[in-house]
Amino acid sequence: GLDGKPYKTRDGGVVKLAALLDEAEERATTLVQDKNPDLSAAEAQALGSRIGIGAIKYAELSKNRTSDYIFDMAQMITFDGNTAPYLQYAYTRIMSMFDKGGVDAASLPLTVAPVDEEERRLAVAMAGFNDVLEQVAAEGYPHYLCGYLYEVATRFTTFYEACPILKADEEHIRARRLALAGQAASTLRAGLGLLGIDVVERM
């Protein structure tokens, strides 16, 4: 717990997993409703379930499995830092951009040659996916994959903020950057899927 002692209920009892998941879903649903008040109650609840449960899973898997860690529900369900909601939001941002631009992800080229520094940094990160998977499989430490996905998401965010995509000056630049964004989305979706965490199309 936040007090540095074994995580317990307020009266000192053992915390049930079902109660933790219920609380995570409730918190995530509230977060989604605050972020997007236009969502219906059913949509917000469905998103809250996927985000909340994903947050708990990621918090557990992103820590070295041989070490203790601080269980902080508020930190787990935030869009900042190394959390599942942050990674899910990065994916959602790409899907939203594709939707806004009328982009068919299936039509994007599978390989492109990055040019700008932010493009290269993102491409280099994505190129390491298979190596990370082999390391996780060999050593049994899923937090390696979590750290890798967080790196991809942060590099995508830097790329997204530094490099105009839909409003790129020339069509070939737009196509190249859209392809990189699509590859980032595929990497995040595949990596989170291996961790048992769903992506969401909107937040």
C-alpha positions as CSV (number, residue, x, y, z in Angstrom):
1,G,0.0,0.0,0.0
2,L,0.9,3.7,0.0
3,D,2.0,3.3,3.6
4,G,4.7,0.8,2.6
5,K,2.8,-2.1,4.4
6,P,1.0,-5.1,2.9
7,Y,-2.1,-3.9,1.0
8,K,-5.2,-4.4,3.2
9,T,-8.8,-3.1,3.6
10,R,-9.4,-0.2,6.0
11,D,-10.4,-2.7,8.7
12,G,-7.2,-4.8,8.1
13,G,-8.8,-7.6,6.0
14,V,-7.6,-9.1,2.8
15,V,-8.5,-7.2,-0.3
16,K,-10.5,-9.3,-2.7
17,L,-9.6,-9.2,-6.4
18,A,-13.2,-8.8,-7.4
19,A,-13.5,-5.6,-5.3
20,L,-10.3,-4.2,-6.8
21,L,-11.6,-4.8,-10.3
22,D,-15.0,-3.2,-9.5
23,E,-13.2,-0.1,-8.1
24,A,-11.0,0.1,-11.1
25,E,-14.0,-0.1,-13.5
26,E,-15.8,2.6,-11.5
27,R,-12.8,4.9,-11.5
28,A,-12.1,4.4,-15.2
29,T,-15.8,5.0,-16.1
30,T,-15.8,8.3,-14.2
31,L,-12.5,9.3,-15.9
32,V,-13.9,8.5,-19.4
33,Q,-17.1,10.4,-18.6
34,D,-15.1,13.4,-17.5
35,K,-13.0,13.3,-20.6
36,N,-15.8,12.7,-23.1
37,P,-19.2,13.7,-21.6
38,D,-20.9,13.1,-25.0
39,L,-20.6,9.3,-24.4
40,S,-23.8,7.4,-23.4
41,A,-23.8,5.7,-20.0
42,A,-23.5,2.3,-21.7
43,E,-20.5,3.4,-23.8
44,A,-18.8,4.9,-20.9
45,Q,-19.3,1.8,-18.8
46,A,-18.1,-0.5,-21.5
47,L,-14.9,1.6,-22.0
48,G,-14.5,1.9,-18.2
49,S,-14.5,-1.9,-17.9
50,R,-11.8,-2.3,-20.5
51,I,-9.7,0.5,-19.3
52,G,-10.0,-0.3,-15.6
53,I,-9.3,-4.0,-15.9
54,G,-6.5,-3.3,-18.3
55,A,-5.0,-0.8,-15.8
56,I,-4.9,-3.4,-13.0
57,K,-3.4,-6.0,-15.3
58,Y,-0.7,-3.6,-16.6
59,A,0.2,-2.4,-13.2
60,E,0.9,-6.0,-12.1
61,L,2.7,-7.0,-15.3
62,S,4.8,-3.8,-15.6
63,K,6.7,-4.5,-12.4
64,N,9.5,-7.0,-11.9
65,R,7.6,-10.1,-10.8
66,T,10.2,-10.9,-8.1
67,S,9.8,-7.5,-6.4
68,D,7.2,-5.8,-4.2
69,Y,5.6,-2.7,-5.6
70,I,3.3,0.1,-4.3
71,F,-0.3,-0.5,-5.1
72,D,-1.7,2.9,-6.0
73,M,-5.1,2.7,-7.8
74,A,-5.1,6.4,-8.6
75,Q,-1.7,6.1,-10.4
76,M,-2.7,3.0,-12.3
77,I,-5.8,4.7,-13.8
78,T,-4.2,7.8,-15.2
79,F,-3.4,8.9,-18.7
80,D,0.1,10.0,-17.6
81,G,3.2,7.9,-17.2
82,N,3.8,4.2,-17.7
83,T,0.1,3.0,-17.4
84,A,-2.3,1.0,-19.6
85,P,-4.6,4.0,-20.1
86,Y,-1.6,6.0,-21.5
87,L,-0.9,3.2,-24.0
88,Q,-4.5,2.8,-24.9
89,Y,-4.9,6.5,-25.4
90,A,-1.9,6.6,-27.8
91,Y,-3.6,3.9,-29.8
92,T,-6.9,5.7,-29.7
93,R,-5.2,8.9,-30.8
94,I,-4.0,7.2,-34.0
95,M,-7.4,5.6,-34.7
96,S,-9.1,9.0,-34.2
97,M,-6.6,10.6,-36.6
98,F,-7.3,7.9,-39.2
99,D,-11.1,8.4,-38.8
100,K,-10.7,12.2,-39.1
101,G,-8.6,11.9,-42.2
102,G,-10.6,9.2,-43.8
103,V,-7.6,6.9,-43.8
104,D,-7.9,3.2,-44.6
105,A,-5.1,1.7,-42.5
106,A,-5.1,-1.4,-44.7
107,S,-4.0,0.7,-47.7
108,L,-0.9,2.1,-46.0
109,P,2.5,0.7,-47.1
110,L,4.0,-1.9,-44.8
111,T,7.5,-0.4,-45.0
112,V,8.7,3.2,-45.3
113,A,12.1,5.0,-45.0
114,P,11.9,7.5,-42.1
115,V,13.4,10.9,-42.7
116,D,13.0,13.2,-39.8
117,E,14.7,12.5,-36.5
118,E,11.4,11.8,-34.7
119,E,10.3,9.5,-37.5
120,R,13.6,7.6,-37.1
121,R,13.4,7.3,-33.4
122,L,9.9,5.8,-33.6
123,A,10.9,3.4,-36.4
124,V,13.9,2.2,-34.4
125,A,11.8,1.5,-31.3
126,M,9.2,-0.4,-33.4
127,A,12.0,-2.5,-35.0
128,G,12.8,-4.0,-31.6
129,F,9.5,-5.7,-31.1
130,N,10.5,-9.2,-32.0
131,D,13.7,-9.0,-30.0
132,V,11.7,-8.0,-26.9
133,L,9.2,-10.8,-27.4
134,E,12.0,-13.3,-27.6
135,Q,13.5,-11.9,-24.4
136,V,10.2,-12.1,-22.5
137,A,9.6,-15.7,-23.7
138,A,13.2,-16.7,-22.7
139,E,13.3,-15.1,-19.3
140,G,9.6,-14.9,-18.2
141,Y,9.6,-11.2,-17.4
142,P,6.6,-9.5,-18.9
143,H,7.7,-6.1,-17.5
144,Y,10.2,-6.0,-20.4
145,L,7.3,-5.9,-22.9
146,C,5.5,-3.2,-20.8
147,G,8.6,-1.0,-20.8
148,Y,9.0,-1.5,-24.5
149,L,5.4,-0.5,-25.3
150,Y,5.7,2.5,-23.1
151,E,8.8,3.5,-25.1
152,V,6.9,3.1,-28.4
153,A,4.0,5.1,-27.0
154,T,6.2,8.0,-25.8
155,R,8.2,8.1,-29.0
156,F,4.9,8.1,-31.0
157,T,3.7,11.0,-28.9
158,T,6.9,13.0,-29.5
159,F,6.6,12.2,-33.3
160,Y,2.9,13.1,-33.3
161,E,3.6,16.5,-31.6
162,A,6.6,17.4,-33.7
163,C,5.6,16.1,-37.2
164,P,2.4,17.2,-38.9
165,I,0.7,14.2,-40.3
166,L,-2.7,14.9,-41.8
167,K,-1.5,18.4,-42.6
168,A,1.9,17.5,-43.9
169,D,3.2,19.8,-46.6
170,E,3.4,17.1,-49.3
171,E,1.4,14.0,-50.0
172,H,4.4,11.6,-49.9
173,I,5.3,13.0,-46.4
174,R,1.7,12.5,-45.3
175,A,1.7,8.9,-46.6
176,R,5.0,8.1,-44.9
177,R,4.0,9.5,-41.5
178,L,0.6,7.8,-41.7
179,A,2.3,4.5,-42.3
180,L,4.5,5.0,-39.3
181,A,1.5,5.9,-37.2
182,G,-0.3,2.8,-38.4
183,Q,2.7,0.6,-37.6
184,A,2.8,2.2,-34.1
185,A,-0.9,1.3,-33.6
186,S,-0.3,-2.3,-34.8
187,T,2.6,-2.6,-32.4
188,L,0.6,-1.3,-29.4
189,R,-2.4,-3.4,-30.2
190,A,-0.3,-6.6,-30.6
191,G,1.8,-5.9,-27.5
192,L,-1.2,-5.1,-25.3
193,G,-3.0,-8.1,-26.6
194,L,-0.2,-10.3,-25.5
195,L,-0.6,-8.9,-22.1
196,G,-4.3,-9.6,-22.1
197,I,-5.3,-6.0,-22.4
198,D,-7.8,-4.6,-24.9
199,V,-7.3,-1.5,-27.0
200,V,-10.2,0.9,-27.4
201,E,-11.1,2.9,-30.5
202,R,-12.2,6.0,-28.6
203,M,-11.9,7.5,-25.2
